[in-house]
């Protein structure tokens, strides 16, 4: 097993420089703010009454974060779409955000073509290729990502570009306010995580390495609430793709209405299962109380758990603090699993069999 304090062992596995992409997440966010902030959006894009955000995998994460952080205060209904077809009710008062890092994802390309056919107001986010060409031809706003701070060239590791780009594009419709001060706060929170959890910080002082060690050889159940649900979904995805580790996600309070009765069996739960609770002082009091009781139930069922609690003082900064921390955890877990975190052989196999683009960026 790789020693996480041995940088040379780590680099031998990390042949695509995934570590630097994880570590440069805050730079991605600042870069996206500068580039996407320059995009001009016509005034009639504010004449909407509903929003659809489309995107698959990592390109759909911004929608989940917007829904988690801003959902209760949005001026219009927001629907996430991770599929081929827009609903029949899409019309000229619908804003459709189409996001695919590669610009070639077939589901998202179909969404864009349907949005154009339905005369919806739509925008594109991609690094180039088909989606950007469609946007240019249609004369709609687009953010073309220049992923300077994603040295691994892995689309899923451009999460800062994708999420901040989507935040900016939706905010330009007037759905919510998103100011430079928020970028400054969230990048400051992320930098603190980098200082405490980077590869040069030894395991005894490094919480991300410690948690990765506890997750090793375990099935992981991530648990979050409210504003952190989207961020935890991102880390769950990265556990699958970066760490090649089985994980799933549950949300409190919904979890309390069924999952606790499923802890008893199979007997292997006591050995193979671990819960990863993401707590927050910003959760409503009633939800915060649920965490302590839920953790007690898990303990009484002899199932292991770990806890992470973001320290930032606003919702969006906590989201990006956990994105940074979760990125480190998934990377370190990949190292413990003895695997290159960049390779996604089964996803590539599936796309080849389907005759679909691999969605790579060069």
C-alpha positions as CSV (number, residue, x, y, z in Angstrom):
1,X,0.0,0.0,0.0
2,X,1.2,3.5,-0.9
3,X,2.6,5.6,2.0
4,X,0.7,8.9,1.6
5,X,3.7,10.7,3.1
6,X,6.0,9.5,0.4
7,X,5.7,12.0,-2.4
8,X,7.8,9.9,-4.9
9,X,5.4,6.9,-4.5
10,X,2.4,9.1,-5.1
11,X,3.9,10.6,-8.2
12,X,4.7,7.2,-9.7
13,X,1.0,6.4,-9.6
14,X,-0.3,9.9,-10.6
15,X,1.0,9.9,-14.1
16,X,-1.5,12.5,-15.4
17,X,-0.9,15.0,-12.6
18,X,-4.3,14.7,-11.1
19,X,-2.9,16.0,-7.8
20,X,-2.1,19.4,-9.2
21,X,-5.6,19.7,-10.7
22,X,-7.0,19.0,-7.2
23,X,-4.7,21.5,-5.6
24,X,-5.4,24.3,-8.2
25,X,-9.2,24.2,-7.6
26,X,-9.2,27.7,-6.1
27,X,-7.3,29.1,-9.1
28,X,-9.8,27.5,-11.4
29,X,-12.6,29.3,-9.6
30,X,-10.8,32.7,-9.8
31,X,-10.0,32.1,-13.5
32,X,-13.6,31.2,-14.3
33,X,-14.8,34.3,-12.5
34,X,-12.6,36.5,-14.6
35,X,-13.5,34.9,-18.0
36,X,-17.2,34.1,-17.5
37,X,-17.8,37.5,-15.9
38,X,-17.0,39.2,-19.2
39,X,-19.9,37.4,-21.0
40,X,-22.7,39.7,-22.1
41,X,-26.2,38.4,-21.8
42,X,-29.2,40.1,-23.6
43,X,-31.7,41.8,-21.4
44,X,-34.5,39.6,-22.6
45,X,-32.8,36.6,-20.8
46,X,-34.2,38.1,-17.6
47,X,-37.7,37.6,-19.0
48,X,-38.0,34.0,-17.9
49,X,-40.1,32.1,-15.4
50,X,-38.2,28.8,-15.1
51,X,-34.7,27.4,-15.5
52,X,-33.4,24.1,-16.7
53,X,-29.8,23.1,-16.2
54,X,-28.5,20.2,-18.3
55,X,-25.2,18.3,-18.0
56,X,-23.9,14.9,-17.4
57,X,-21.4,13.7,-14.7
58,X,-19.0,16.5,-13.7
59,X,-20.6,19.0,-16.1
60,X,-23.9,18.7,-14.2
61,X,-22.4,19.5,-10.7
62,X,-23.0,23.2,-10.9
63,X,-26.8,22.6,-11.1
64,X,-26.7,20.5,-8.0
65,X,-24.7,23.1,-6.1
66,X,-27.0,26.0,-7.2
67,X,-30.1,23.9,-6.2
68,X,-28.5,23.1,-2.8
69,X,-27.3,26.6,-2.0
70,X,-29.9,28.9,-3.6
71,X,-32.9,26.6,-4.2
72,X,-35.1,27.8,-1.4
73,X,-34.6,31.5,-2.4
74,X,-34.7,31.3,-6.2
75,X,-37.1,33.6,-8.0
76,X,-38.0,30.8,-10.5
77,X,-38.3,27.0,-10.4
78,X,-35.0,25.3,-11.3
79,X,-34.9,21.8,-12.8
80,X,-31.8,19.6,-13.2
81,X,-31.7,17.5,-16.2
82,X,-29.3,14.6,-16.7
83,X,-30.9,13.0,-19.7
84,X,-31.5,13.4,-23.4
85,X,-34.9,15.2,-23.7
86,X,-36.2,18.5,-22.4
87,X,-39.7,18.5,-21.0
88,X,-42.6,19.4,-23.3
89,X,-43.3,22.6,-21.3
90,X,-40.0,24.3,-22.3
91,X,-40.9,27.5,-24.1
92,X,-39.5,31.0,-24.8
93,X,-39.7,31.9,-21.1
94,X,-37.4,29.0,-20.2
95,X,-33.7,29.5,-19.6
96,X,-31.8,26.4,-20.5
97,X,-28.1,26.1,-19.4
98,X,-26.3,23.5,-21.4
99,X,-23.0,22.3,-19.9
100,X,-20.5,19.8,-21.2
101,X,-16.8,20.3,-20.6
102,X,-15.7,18.5,-23.7
103,X,-18.4,20.1,-25.8
104,X,-19.3,16.7,-27.3
105,X,-21.6,14.9,-24.7
106,X,-24.4,13.6,-26.8
107,X,-27.2,14.1,-24.2
108,X,-26.2,17.8,-23.8
109,X,-25.9,18.4,-27.5
110,X,-29.4,17.0,-28.0
111,X,-30.6,19.3,-25.1
112,X,-29.1,22.3,-26.9
113,X,-30.7,21.4,-30.2
114,X,-34.1,21.0,-28.5
115,X,-33.8,24.3,-26.7
116,X,-33.1,26.0,-30.0
117,X,-36.1,24.3,-31.7
118,X,-38.4,25.3,-28.8
119,X,-37.2,28.9,-29.0
120,X,-36.0,28.8,-25.4
121,X,-33.4,31.2,-24.1
122,X,-30.3,29.1,-23.8
123,X,-26.6,29.4,-23.0
124,X,-23.6,27.1,-23.4
125,X,-20.7,26.2,-21.2
126,X,-17.9,24.0,-22.8
127,X,-14.2,24.0,-23.6
128,X,-15.1,24.0,-27.3
129,X,-16.2,21.6,-30.0
130,X,-19.8,21.0,-31.0
131,X,-21.6,22.8,-28.2
132,X,-19.7,26.1,-28.7
133,X,-20.2,25.8,-32.4
134,X,-23.9,25.4,-31.9
135,X,-24.0,28.4,-29.6
136,X,-22.1,30.6,-32.1
137,X,-24.4,29.6,-34.9
138,X,-27.5,30.3,-32.8
139,X,-26.0,33.6,-31.5
140,X,-26.6,32.7,-27.9
141,X,-24.3,33.5,-24.9
142,X,-21.6,31.0,-24.2
143,X,-18.6,30.6,-21.8
144,X,-15.8,28.8,-23.5
145,X,-13.6,27.3,-20.8
146,X,-9.8,27.8,-21.0
147,X,-8.7,25.2,-18.4
148,X,-5.3,26.6,-17.6
149,X,-5.4,25.3,-14.1
150,X,-6.4,21.7,-14.9
151,X,-3.0,20.2,-15.8
152,X,-4.4,16.6,-15.7
153,X,-6.7,17.5,-18.7
154,X,-9.4,15.4,-17.1
155,X,-12.8,17.0,-17.7
156,X,-14.2,15.9,-14.2
157,X,-11.2,17.7,-12.6
158,X,-12.2,21.1,-14.1
159,X,-15.0,21.3,-11.5
160,X,-14.0,24.9,-10.5
161,X,-14.5,26.1,-14.1
162,X,-17.7,24.2,-14.5
163,X,-19.4,25.2,-11.3
164,X,-18.3,28.8,-11.2
165,X,-19.2,29.2,-14.9
166,X,-22.7,27.9,-14.2
167,X,-23.1,30.1,-11.1
168,X,-22.2,33.2,-13.2
169,X,-24.3,32.3,-16.2
170,X,-27.4,31.6,-14.1
171,X,-26.8,34.8,-12.0
172,X,-26.8,36.8,-15.2
173,X,-30.4,35.9,-15.7
174,X,-31.2,37.7,-12.4
175,X,-32.1,34.4,-10.6
176,X,-29.7,35.4,-7.7
177,X,-26.8,37.7,-7.0
178,X,-23.2,36.4,-7.2
179,X,-20.6,39.0,-6.4
180,X,-16.8,39.1,-6.4
181,X,-16.7,39.1,-2.6
182,X,-18.2,35.6,-2.6
183,X,-15.3,34.4,-4.9
184,X,-12.8,35.9,-2.5
185,X,-14.4,34.2,0.5
186,X,-14.7,30.8,-1.0
187,X,-11.1,30.8,-2.4
188,X,-9.8,31.9,1.0
189,X,-11.7,28.9,2.6
190,X,-10.2,26.5,0.0
191,X,-6.7,27.8,0.5
192,X,-6.9,26.9,4.2
193,X,-7.8,23.4,3.3
194,X,-4.8,23.2,0.9
195,X,-2.5,24.4,3.7
196,X,-3.8,21.8,6.1
197,X,-4.2,18.8,3.8
198,X,-1.6,19.0,1.0
199,X,0.8,16.1,0.2
200,X,3.6,17.7,2.3
201,X,1.5,17.7,5.5
202,X,2.2,14.4,7.3
203,X,-0.6,12.0,8.1
204,X,-0.5,12.8,11.8
205,X,-1.5,16.4,11.0
206,X,-3.5,15.8,7.8
207,X,-7.2,15.2,8.2
208,X,-7.8,14.3,4.5
209,X,-5.1,11.6,4.7
210,X,-6.5,10.3,8.0
211,X,-10.0,10.0,6.6
212,X,-8.8,8.4,3.4
213,X,-7.1,5.7,5.5
214,X,-10.3,5.0,7.3
215,X,-12.2,4.8,4.0
216,X,-9.7,2.3,2.5
217,X,-11.3,-1.0,1.6
218,X,-14.8,0.2,2.7
219,X,-18.1,0.9,1.0
220,X,-18.8,4.6,1.7
221,X,-22.1,6.2,2.5
222,X,-21.9,10.0,2.3
223,X,-24.4,12.0,4.3
224,X,-25.2,15.7,4.0
225,X,-28.0,18.2,4.2
226,X,-29.3,21.4,2.6
227,X,-26.5,23.6,1.1
228,X,-23.9,20.8,1.2
229,X,-25.9,18.1,-0.7
230,X,-24.5,19.2,-4.1
231,X,-20.9,19.4,-2.9
232,X,-21.1,15.9,-1.3
233,X,-22.6,14.6,-4.6
234,X,-19.4,15.9,-6.3
235,X,-17.2,14.1,-3.8
236,X,-19.3,10.9,-4.2
237,X,-18.7,11.1,-7.9
238,X,-14.9,11.6,-7.4
239,X,-14.8,8.6,-5.0
240,X,-16.2,6.5,-7.9
241,X,-14.1,8.0,-10.7
242,X,-10.9,9.0,-9.0
243,X,-10.7,6.4,-6.2
244,X,-12.5,3.6,-8.2
245,X,-14.3,3.0,-4.9
246,X,-17.9,2.2,-4.4
247,X,-19.8,5.0,-2.6
248,X,-23.3,6.3,-2.5
249,X,-25.1,9.3,-0.9
250,X,-28.0,9.9,1.5
251,X,-29.5,13.1,2.8
252,X,-30.8,14.0,6.2
253,X,-33.7,14.2,7.0
254,X,-34.8,11.7,4.3
255,X,-32.3,9.1,5.5
256,X,-34.0,9.0,9.0
257,X,-37.2,7.7,7.5
258,X,-35.8,4.4,6.1
259,X,-32.1,3.8,6.0
260,X,-31.4,3.2,9.7
261,X,-33.4,0.0,9.5
262,X,-31.2,-1.2,6.8
263,X,-28.0,-1.2,8.8
264,X,-28.5,-4.6,10.5
265,X,-27.9,-6.8,7.5
266,X,-25.9,-8.1,5.8
267,X,-23.6,-8.9,8.7
268,X,-20.7,-7.7,6.5
269,X,-21.9,-4.1,7.2
270,X,-20.0,-4.1,10.4
271,X,-16.8,-4.7,8.5
272,X,-17.3,-3.3,5.0
273,X,-19.5,-0.2,5.5
274,X,-18.5,3.3,6.6
275,X,-20.5,6.5,6.9
276,X,-19.0,9.9,6.0
277,X,-21.1,12.5,7.8
278,X,-20.7,16.1,6.6
279,X,-22.0,18.3,9.4
280,X,-22.4,22.1,9.5
281,X,-23.1,24.8,12.0
282,X,-25.1,26.5,9.3
283,X,-27.7,23.7,9.1
284,X,-31.1,24.5,10.8
285,X,-31.1,23.5,14.5
286,X,-33.6,20.7,13.9
287,X,-31.3,19.1,11.3
288,X,-28.2,19.6,13.4
289,X,-29.9,17.6,16.2
290,X,-30.6,14.8,13.7
291,X,-26.9,14.2,13.0
292,X,-26.0,13.4,16.6
293,X,-28.9,10.9,16.9
294,X,-28.2,9.4,13.5
295,X,-24.5,8.9,14.3
296,X,-25.6,7.2,17.6
297,X,-27.8,4.8,15.6
298,X,-24.9,4.0,13.3
299,X,-22.6,3.3,16.2
300,X,-25.2,1.1,18.0
301,X,-25.3,-1.0,14.8
302,X,-21.5,-1.4,15.0
303,X,-20.9,0.5,11.8
304,X,-18.0,2.9,11.5
305,X,-18.3,6.5,10.6
306,X,-16.2,9.6,10.1
307,X,-17.2,13.3,10.4
308,X,-16.1,16.4,8.6
309,X,-17.4,19.9,9.5
310,X,-16.5,22.9,7.2
311,X,-15.3,25.9,9.1
312,X,-16.3,28.7,6.7
313,X,-19.0,31.0,7.9
314,X,-21.2,31.3,4.8
315,X,-23.0,28.6,2.8
316,X,-21.2,28.9,-0.6
317,X,-17.7,29.0,1.1
318,X,-18.6,25.8,3.0
319,X,-19.5,24.2,-0.3
320,X,-16.2,25.0,-1.9
321,X,-14.3,24.2,1.3
322,X,-15.7,20.7,1.1
323,X,-15.1,20.4,-2.6
324,X,-11.5,21.1,-1.9
325,X,-11.3,18.7,1.0
326,X,-13.2,16.0,-0.8
327,X,-10.9,16.3,-3.8
328,X,-7.9,15.5,-1.5
329,X,-9.7,12.6,0.1
330,X,-10.6,11.0,-3.2
331,X,-7.1,11.5,-4.5
332,X,-5.5,10.0,-1.4
333,X,-7.9,7.0,-1.5
334,X,-6.9,6.4,-5.1
335,X,-3.3,6.2,-4.0
336,X,-4.2,3.7,-1.2
337,X,-6.1,1.7,-3.8
338,X,-2.9,1.6,-5.8
339,X,-4.5,3.2,-8.9
340,X,-3.9,6.0,-11.3
341,X,-6.8,8.4,-10.5
342,X,-7.0,9.7,-14.1
343,X,-7.9,6.5,-15.9
344,X,-11.6,5.6,-16.1
345,X,-11.5,2.4,-18.1
346,X,-15.1,1.2,-17.5
347,X,-16.6,4.6,-18.4
348,X,-14.4,4.6,-21.6
349,X,-15.4,1.0,-22.4
350,X,-19.1,1.9,-22.1
351,X,-18.8,4.9,-24.3
352,X,-16.9,3.0,-27.0
353,X,-19.5,0.3,-27.0
354,X,-22.2,2.9,-27.3
355,X,-20.3,4.7,-30.1
356,X,-20.1,7.8,-28.1
357,X,-17.3,10.4,-27.9
358,X,-14.9,9.8,-25.0
359,X,-15.3,13.5,-24.1
360,X,-11.6,14.2,-23.7
361,X,-9.9,17.6,-23.9
362,X,-6.5,18.1,-25.5
